[in-house]
């Protein structure tokens, strides 16, 4: 099982979308500063997640979330 997720920085206007097979651990790594890309924006709250059975399906959805229409969708979430 694979998860596509989006997290939002609590302190700054920044949203990150990613893909993982262990959502809980991945969010912990982002919030603990282990990930170079997101370290300056920690801490985070999860704003979106969706489960997929295969990695190719999940990757396709992750690519959408990282596109301009996908970012618009994420920024429109409450």
N, C-alpha and C positions, 0 to 999 in steps of 0.2 A: 504494500500500500504506500502511496506517495501523496504528499501534501504540498499544495501551492499555497503560499501565505503572503500576507502583507503586514508590515509593522510600521507604526508611526512613532516618530520621536515625540516624547512628552514635552521637551523643552524647545525644540526648533521645528520649523516647517520642513519635514523630510519624511518621505515614505520609501520603504525598501520592499521589493517583492522578491521572493525566492522559492526554492523547491527543496524538499527534504523527505527522508523516510522516517525521521524522528523529530516531530514538531516540538515537543517539550524541550528536548536537549538543544535544538537549534535556537529557540527563543532565549534559553538560558545563556548560550554562547554569545548571542548578540548583546544581551543586557549586561554580561560580565566583561565585555570589552575584548573578547578573544578574536573577533572578526575585524580585520583591518579596515574594510570598507565602511562599516557602520560604527566603529568605536567612537568617533567624535560626536555622534548624535545620540548616544545612549543617555538615559534609559528609554525603552520602547514599550508600547502597548500593541497587542495584536488587534488589527482592525478587520482582517479578512482571512479566511482559510477555506479550502475546498479539497476534497479527497478524490484521488484517482487510483484505479487499479493498475495502470501501467505507467512506466516512466515516460514514454513518448507522448501520451495524452497529457500528462502533467507538464511536460516541457513546453508543449504547444500553448497551454493556458498561461504558463509563466511568461512566455514570449509576448502574448497578448497584453498581460498586465504591465509589461515594461514598454509597451508601445504608447504613442500619444493618446489614442482612445482609451487604452487600459489605465493610464495615469489619470485621465479625466474621471474615469469611473471610480478609481480609488479615492481621489480628492473629493468626490461628491458624497462619499460615505459619511455618516454622522460621527 
